[in-house]
Amino acid sequence: MNDIIQNILVFTAIALAMLFLIKKFILPKSKTKKACGNDNDCACH
């Protein structure tokens, strides 16, 4: 019984680590463009 619980925890940890790495390095980042001086209120002044 402990082997089943241990395997579930290990595979869950691996899945979470893989999802984190995919999100961090593979998926494109959404860049928000903040340009000061073009009538955009970016709160930099």
Helices and strands as residue ranges (DSSP letters): H 2-21, I 22-26
